[in-house]
Structure formats: C-alpha cells, structure tokens
C-alpha cells in the first residue's frame, strides 16, 4: 500500500518511519525538506529513515490514495485552501481548534479530499518511530471508510480502534492539551501528585461536559482519544503542552517555534459560553492576566459543589 505523510514535524516523521518499517510505500512531504537530507529529521533526532522512505518537498510527488495530514491545526486552513491534494482520503493527525474559524481539523480539510478522517490518541512520536506498542483511534463518519482505514493503517505495533464520532475524537485530542498545560503548571509549582490527580479528574469532567455540549458521545471521551490521551500528556515531560505549563509556573521558556496547540484551544474555550473553569484559567495564565498564585486561588475559591 502507498501512503503519503504531509508534514515532517516530529509526529509526521514518526508515522512515516513506522509505516515504512511496516512495509508500506511511504512518501514524506515537507514544506522545507532541508532538515531531512541526512537520513533523519532534526525534529526527531536519533531515528534513522528506513531506506524505502521517500522524502520530498514537491506535493505533486504525493500520489497515494490516503494522505496523513500531520501539520499543526493553525496551518491546516491555509494549507487546504492553497494546496491540491491527490489523495482520495485525508486523515488529520492534528489535535486542536482553529483560532480563526473555531473549526476542528476535519472540517478544515472537508474540501481537500472526498473523504476525511481523524487519527488521534495517546502517542509520542518517538514511541511510534521505535515501533513501541501504541493504540490510537481512527474516526470517520463513513463507517465503511473507517473500517478500511483501520485495516490499512494498523500494524503489529500500532493498533487502531475505530469510531464514527469524529467530533468526540477531535475534541478529546484538543481539550486534553489544555488540561496538560494546567498539569505542567501544577508540577512546575511543586503542588504535588495529589493536586495533579485532582486536576486530571476535574479536567476530564470539563472535557466531557464541553464535548458533549458540542455533540460528542460521552463514551468517546472515555476512550483512547480522550481519557487515554489525557493520562499520557498530563504525566510526561515529552508533552509540549505539559512543558509549556511547567515553563509558565517556573518562568522558563521553550525553544522558539515550539507548537503548543493547547494554548489556542484554551483561548477558544475561554471565549465560549460553556462552563470551562480550567481552560479559562489556563488562558488567563498564558495571557498574563493571572499569575500562577492567582490562578491557583481562582480555582480553589470556586463554590463547593456535588461531584
């Protein structure tokens, strides 16, 4: 099977390496392929490209039926408007909400290919590239297409579960980034593991409340794309969102150009009418209207309520 991976950041590169190792004929597209010329990517160092992996900066070289779109959410809209995909199926791998339109990745890609789907769940690029056991969710509104994608994109190390609840799968991946920022701040402030556990639990309740208000199925949020991804990103410094929250609490800075999808998502939620106190606090903390002590006081002074 031929497969195109559009976007050569860490996650796209990890997927391309994994699928090439699994025997697929993979083409990895990068807007600027200069960081891919030495047999590995500077975005994912230490993971050599399989000899069969083809790298290009020409979109016309990508002619597979299925394309994995591994570019940040905030870039998908402009990419879809200007680029011409040859693929029949476009599978988003992004986890976020567009700050301009408020749309999720599949909506942004809806005119880019006849079929759109979402690949999401608890995963780090390095684990996927190494071939470590990983389980993800493939979400497609067309059940038959989803079943086909599940079969084609599952490997011995990468197991896919399918759902038709695209909204739930997308929002699970987007919303957990916000909670991961808060978790990073909790650990950066040295508030302890009990505080992190409380944050994860209340954060999951907030995620579920918001997602179901937008039409998601509650059971989707309890799966890999919601709870699974939440647990991973709130507990690991490999998560860029977690590291961003940690940096907010400690006054450190992240390397220039680091993508923090949860920041844009937090601002989207803060501007919505839904009850999202954690997201509201993360947005205020990131924008400087609250410091870390003020953010903590804001959350702990909320009225007591039933769980």
N, C-alpha and C positions, 0 to 999 in steps of 0.2 A: 504493500500500500504506500502511496505517495502522501506526504504531509508537509504543509508549509507552516512555519512558525514566524509570525510577523512581530518583530520586536526582539531585540537581542540584549535586553537587560538581564538581570540575574535570573528571573523566573523563566523568561522565554528561552534563555540559553540552557537552563537546567532541563526544561522539557525537551528541547531539541536533542541534547545529548542522550537523554534517557530513551527517547523513541528511536534514535539512530542505533543505539546499542541493542534495542529490541528487534532490529531488523527492518524498520520502516525506511523508506527512501525520503529523507528529510532535507528540506531547504530552509535555512535560517536567514531571514531578511533583516538587515539593519539599515537605518537611515544613513548612518556613517559607519562603515564596516572597518574603519582603521584600527579599532581596538580588538578586532577578531583575526588579525592577519597571522598571528604566531601560533596557531593551533590551539589557542584557548582564548577566553574572554577576560579582559581586565575587570569586568563586572562580576565574574565568578571565577576568580583565580584558583589554580590548583586542579582544575577539572579539564583534562585534555579532550579535544574534539575527537570523536571516532573518525577513522579515515573516510567513511562513507558520507559524513555530514558535509553538505554543500553550503557555503556561505556566500551571500550576495548583497549588493546594495541596489539592485535593479528589481523592481517589483514585477516586471514582465517575466523574470526568471521563475516566478512562483506560479505554477500551473496545476497544483493539486486540487482535488475536489473539496478537500477540507483544509481550512486555514485556522490555526490557533492565533488569536489576536492578543498578544502579550505586551500591550503598551498601556501606560497609565490612563486611568479613566479621563483625566482632564485633557488628554490628547486625542481621544477616540473620535470626538465630534469633528474636529478639523481633518483628521486622517480620513474618516469615512466620506467627508464632503469632497476631498481633493484626490483621493487615490481610487484607482479602479482595480478591484479585486477580481481575479479569475475564478475564485472558489465558488462552489455552489453552497457550501456550508461555512459560516463564520462563527467560530467559537470564542467568545470573550473569556479571557483569563484575569481580567481586572476586577478589583474589589473597591467600589466607590460609587459616589453620586456626583454627576456633573454639576459644577458650581454655577454654571450659566443657565442651563435648562432644567436642572433638578432631575434629569433622567438617569436611569441606570445604563450599564454598558450595552445590553442587548437592544434597548430602544435606540441608542445612538448608532448601532450597527444595522438597524432594521432595513435600511435602503442599500446596504452594501452587498448583501447576498440574499438569495431566495430563502434560505433557512438560517436562523440564528440560534445560538445556544450559549450556555454559561458553564464554564468549568471552574469549580471552586471547592474550598475545603481546607483542612489543616495540613499545611505543607510548607516546607522551606526549600528553596531552590537547590541548595547543596545536598539535601537528603535525596531529592529526586534524581539529581545528576549521579549520585553514588549508587543508585539502584536500591536504596533502603525501602523497606515496606511502607507504602503510603496508600491511604484511601481517600478518594475525592468524590464529589458529587458532579454529575453531568445533568444539567437542567435544560429541557427543551419542551416547548409547548406542544410540539408534534410528537406523540408517543412513539410512532414507528421510527422517526428520525432519531429520537433519543435512544431507542433500543439499539439502533445501528451504530450510533456513536459510542455507546457503552461497549459494544463488542469490539469495534475497531480500535478504540483508544485504551482499552485495558491491556495490561501486560502482566507477566508473573509478579512483578514488584509493585505495580501501580493498579490498584483495584478501584473501579468506578461503580458507584451506585447511581441510579437514575431517578429523576423526578420530573413531573410536568409543571411543578410550581416554580416557575422562573423567578417570580417576584420574591418569594421566600428565600430562594438560594442566593439571589443577588444581594438582598438586604442583609441576610446573615453575614455574608462576607464583608459588606460595607460597614455595618454597625459595630461588629466586633472590633474594628480598628479604633473606634472611638474609646471603647472600654479599655483597650490595650494601652492607649495613651494615659488614661487615668491610672491603670495598674502600674505603669512605669513611674508615674509621679509618686504613687504610694511607696514604692520601693526606694525611689530616689530620696524621698523624705525620711526613710527609715521608720516607717509606721508599722512594719511587721507583717508576718504572713497571715495573721488573723484578719487584719484590715484588707489585705489583698483578697482573701476568700470572700469576705463580705461584699467587696466591690464587684467581684465576678458574679456572685449570686444576684445582687441587685441590678447589676448591669445586664445580666441575661433577662431579667424581668422587664427592664426598659426596652431591650431589643425586641422581645416578643410583643410587648404592648404596641410599639411603633409599627412593627412589620405587619401584624395582623390588622391594624387600622388601615394599612395600605393594600390589604387584600391577600396577604400571605397566609398559608396554612400553619397553625401552631406547631404541628408535628415536624414541619420542615426545619424550624428553628431548633428543635431538639436533636437534629441530626448532625452530620459532618459539617455542613455549610454554616451552621450556627454555633451550637454548643461546642462541637469539636474544634472548630477554628478559634473560638473564644478561649478555650482552655490553653491551646498551644500558644497563641500570641500574648496572652496575659502572663505567661510563665517563662518566657525565654528572651534573652537579650539578642537573639537572632532577629527578632521582630523590629523593623524600623519604627513602627508606631510605639512600641514599648520603649525603645531607646529615646525617642523624641520626648515622651512623657518624663522619662528619667532625667533627660537633659533640662527640661523645664524646671524640675524640682531642685536640681543641683547647680543650675547656672552654666552648665556646659553647652557646647554647640556640636551639631552633627556636621559631617562633611558636606561641603557645598554640593547642591544638586540632588541630595537625598530625597526620594519620593516619600511623602507622608500623607497617604490617602485619607487617613482618619481625621486630619485637620480640616480638610474641605467638607467631609461628611458631618463633622461636629457643627460646623457653621450652618450647614443646611438644616440640621435638626433644630438648632437654636432659633432659627428663623421660622420654624413651623409652629402650628398651634398645638401640636401634640405635647404630652407631658414627658419631657426628657431631661430631668434634672442633671444627670451625669454629663450628658452631651452639652447642655447649656454651660455647665461649669468648666468643661474642657475648652469650649470655645472662648469663654471669658479669660481663662488662664492663658491660653495661647495668644490671645489678642492684647493681653496686658491690663485688662480691666479688673482682674483679680490676681493677687499673688498666691503662692501655694498655701500660706496660712489662711488667707481669706477664703480660698476655695474649700479648704477643709471645714472651716467654720460654717460656710454656706450650706454644705451638705449635711453636717451633723446637727444643725439647728432647724432642720425641716421638721414639720409636725409629726408626732408619732402616729403610726397607722397600722392597720392589720397587714399581715404579710399576704 
